[in-house]
Amino acid sequence: IGNDLEGSGLSGLDAFIFQWKVDRGEYCANPATVDFDRRLPCGNDYRANERAMTVCQELVDNQELFKCHEIVNLNIYYEACLVDYCSVDLLKEAYPVHCSTASAYAKHCQILGVGVTDEIWRSEMSCPSVDITQLAILNAGPQQLNFPVKF
């Protein structure tokens, strides 16, 4: 990850989102401002808040991912998991949000040389294998892949 944020004034979750921004011409010229409270990630929907925090807590409790906590800041990924849980409906049942977040975290750790084993963290979190995930995405079809984020 380069230092594209220098001088941007972004920090925390906004900076993380900006790093993952895909160039789509004028469509996403600037990062969206995210009004986020990790205590109420789904706003006033208290049941959804509890589910989001319970599901995303699996990132923190996963023993295989714990190997990397001193190298990669898990808080950023935990907050991203909460935001995604509350705002993304795409493939939520076929590939749970916490699994996609854990996958990104594990890959970040592996890139930095931490020996995180995909099969182990996936089994600890009951996350599907990469093959099953890819099949779920292909089976979703284009109608489900258009504009999955609700704001």
Residue pairs with C-beta under 8 A, 6 or more apart in sequence:
1 19
4 18
4 19
5 15
5 18
5 19
8 15
8 18
10 18
10 31
12 76
12 79
13 34
13 36
13 76
13 79
13 80
13 83
14 31
14 33
14 34
16 76
16 79
16 80
17 31
17 32
17 34
17 80
18 31
21 28
21 31
22 28
32 151
34 83
36 79
36 82
36 83
38 78
38 79
38 82
39 49
40 49
41 49
41 52
41 53
41 82
41 83
41 85
41 86
42 48
42 49
42 52
42 85
42 86
43 49
43 86
45 86
48 85
48 86
49 86
51 85
52 81
52 82
52 85
52 86
53 82
55 81
55 85
55 96
55 97
55 98
56 78
56 81
56 82
56 85
56 97
56 98
56 101
58 98
58 102
58 125
59 65
59 74
59 77
59 78
59 81
59 98
59 101
59 102
59 105
60 74
60 78
62 102
62 121
62 124
62 125
63 124
64 116
64 117
64 120
64 121
64 124
65 74
65 102
65 105
65 106
65 109
65 116
65 121
67 109
67 114
67 115
67 116
68 74
68 105
68 106
68 108
68 109
68 112
68 114
68 116
71 109
71 112
71 114
72 105
72 108
72 109
72 112
72 114
74 105
77 101
77 102
77 104
77 105
77 108
80 101
80 104
81 97
81 98
81 101
84 97
84 100
84 101
85 97
85 98
87 149
87 150
87 151
88 97
88 148
88 149
88 150
89 148
89 150
90 140
90 144
90 145
90 148
90 149
91 136
91 137
91 140
91 144
94 128
94 133
94 136
94 139
94 140
95 127
95 128
95 133
95 136
95 137
96 127
98 125
98 127
99 122
99 125
99 127
99 128
99 133
102 121
102 122
102 125
102 127
103 118
103 127
106 116
106 118
106 121
109 116
110 116
118 130
121 127
122 128
122 129
128 136
137 145
